Amino acid sequence: MKTLLVVVATAALAGCGVETATTAATAAAIKKQELEQGQKTMQQMQQQINATMQQAQQRTAEQADK
């Protein structure tokens, strides 16, 4: 009876460890995806800023030519 109780307790604890590892891996994957999305958004914003700055420079150059 004691052996069965030890086996059940060991299995339960091992299961908790696997669940914890799986949860940590899932959380890490989510954080990685969030980071990648953030970097993509930052690149898109930088491109928009650069395009806006070019347009402003072109307008300034056109006004200077007049």
Protein Blocks (a to p, Z undefined) as FASTA:
>chain_A
ZZmmmmmmmmmmmmmmmmmmmmmmmmmmmmmmmmmmmmmmmmmmmmmmmmmmmmmmmmmm
mmmmZZ
